[in-house]
């Protein structure tokens, strides 16, 4: 389901079962992420599927990428894998007006 930034934030803040998922590349994530996001690069293809399959399917996933295209694709893949609640951030991180964090160095 595609949500505008305002709806995405409002729903996320009210959701006690929420997980934020960033599907951008590592380089993109290094430019900043939405706080508490987990990062799984959709460009990893089957590797993305393997990592997503390890996630808890009972959670609600708030998914974003740079502009909204890859995250919409990620939501579709996750739905096919049995995830019931995936929410795509329309406009992606490029239009994000909320708080920004930076991934911790490994």
C-alpha positions as CSV (number, residue, x, y, z in Angstrom):
1,X,0.0,0.0,0.0
2,X,1.4,3.4,-1.0
3,X,1.2,6.1,1.7
4,X,2.0,9.8,1.4
5,X,4.8,11.0,3.7
6,X,2.3,12.4,6.3
7,X,0.1,9.3,6.3
8,X,3.2,7.0,6.5
9,X,4.6,9.0,9.5
10,X,1.3,9.2,11.3
11,X,0.6,5.5,10.9
12,X,4.1,4.5,11.8
13,X,4.0,6.6,15.0
14,X,0.8,4.9,16.1
15,X,1.9,1.4,15.2
16,X,3.5,-0.6,18.1
17,X,4.2,-3.4,15.7
18,X,6.2,-1.4,13.1
19,X,9.5,-2.1,11.4
20,X,11.1,0.4,9.1
21,X,12.9,-1.1,6.2
22,X,15.3,0.7,3.9
23,X,15.9,-1.1,0.6
24,X,18.5,1.3,-0.9
25,X,22.2,0.5,-1.5
26,X,24.8,0.8,1.2
27,X,26.2,3.9,-0.5
28,X,22.8,5.5,-0.5
29,X,22.2,4.6,3.2
30,X,25.5,6.2,4.1
31,X,23.9,9.5,3.1
32,X,21.4,9.1,5.9
33,X,18.6,6.8,6.9
34,X,15.2,7.2,8.7
35,X,16.1,6.4,12.4
36,X,15.8,2.8,13.5
37,X,15.6,1.5,9.9
38,X,17.0,-1.9,9.0
39,X,18.8,-2.0,5.7
40,X,18.3,-4.7,3.1
41,X,19.5,-3.7,-0.4
42,X,16.8,-4.8,-3.0
43,X,19.5,-4.8,-5.7
44,X,20.9,-8.0,-4.1
45,X,18.2,-9.9,-5.9
46,X,17.9,-13.4,-4.4
47,X,20.0,-12.2,-1.4
48,X,17.3,-9.7,-0.7
49,X,14.6,-12.4,-0.7
50,X,16.7,-14.6,1.6
51,X,17.2,-11.7,4.1
52,X,13.5,-10.6,4.0
53,X,12.4,-14.2,4.5
54,X,14.2,-14.1,7.9
55,X,12.0,-11.2,9.1
56,X,9.0,-11.6,11.3
57,X,6.0,-11.8,9.1
58,X,3.7,-10.7,11.9
59,X,5.2,-7.2,12.0
60,X,4.1,-4.2,9.9
61,X,6.8,-3.0,7.5
62,X,7.3,0.6,6.5
63,X,9.4,0.4,3.4
64,X,11.3,3.2,1.6
65,X,14.0,3.7,-1.0
66,X,15.3,6.9,-2.7
67,X,12.2,7.8,-4.7
68,X,9.5,5.2,-4.0
69,X,10.0,2.8,-7.0
70,X,12.2,0.1,-5.4
71,X,10.3,0.2,-2.2
72,X,7.0,-0.4,-4.1
73,X,8.8,-3.4,-5.7
74,X,10.0,-4.6,-2.3
75,X,6.5,-4.4,-0.9
76,X,5.2,-6.5,-3.8
77,X,7.9,-9.1,-3.3
78,X,7.3,-9.2,0.5
79,X,3.5,-9.6,-0.1
80,X,4.3,-12.6,-2.4
81,X,6.4,-14.0,0.5
82,X,3.5,-13.9,2.9
83,X,3.9,-10.5,4.5
84,X,0.4,-9.0,5.1
85,X,1.3,-5.4,6.0
86,X,3.8,-3.5,3.9
87,X,3.6,0.3,3.5
88,X,5.5,2.1,0.8
89,X,6.7,5.6,1.4
90,X,5.7,7.7,-1.7
91,X,8.5,9.9,-2.9
92,X,11.0,8.0,-0.8
93,X,13.9,9.4,1.1
94,X,14.4,12.2,-1.4
95,X,11.3,13.9,-0.2
96,X,11.7,12.8,3.5
97,X,11.2,15.8,5.8
98,X,11.6,13.9,9.1
99,X,14.5,13.0,11.3
100,X,17.6,11.5,9.7
101,X,20.2,9.2,11.3
102,X,23.4,7.7,9.9
103,X,24.1,4.0,9.9
104,X,26.6,2.8,12.5
105,X,30.1,1.9,11.2
106,X,30.7,-1.8,11.0
